[in-house]
Amino acid sequence: MHIILGILGVVVTILVLMNRLQQGGIDIGWLNPFSWKRRRDFRKQFEALPAYCLESPMDSAALFLVAVAKTDGEMSKEQKTRILQLFETEFKLSNQEGKSLLGSSVHLFGRGDEVTGNLKAVIARSYESFSEEQVDSVKYMLSEVTKAEGESSPEQSKLVKEILGVLPTSEKAKW
């Protein structure tokens, strides 16, 4: 019995000392592995680029269209109208929903370095959700965006080839 009382006394002493250290301003929370994992997971999610967190194939496809349109600089009026038409015909969105999707895709694209430099990370979360029909639709839309101003530039052609290289070829659901 005296051994159990001795162990309980040591545990209580350690807890009291830890409490006093926290009150004194010394953070010892990093010793808790569960708290450390929660903080680490939250930090990874919070600091992740929004373009890498897209879970819908539609959002990924829209971001790819914007990336191709903005390859040579800013998007032209012809490219914007063609992308909005494609959103209405291929995605079956209303005009207002298409404008909202285009605006959010342009915002996510930002400077474009993160998107064009790491296409696999952009499509990673939505990769399994793509169907064969959706992949064909993305291919069609990419070719239409490159033709919006006439001939496609070499940079656009290169980016389209890279995008086609990361698209899946599995058969899943429809848009």
Beta strands, then each sheet from edge to edge (+ up, - down):
end
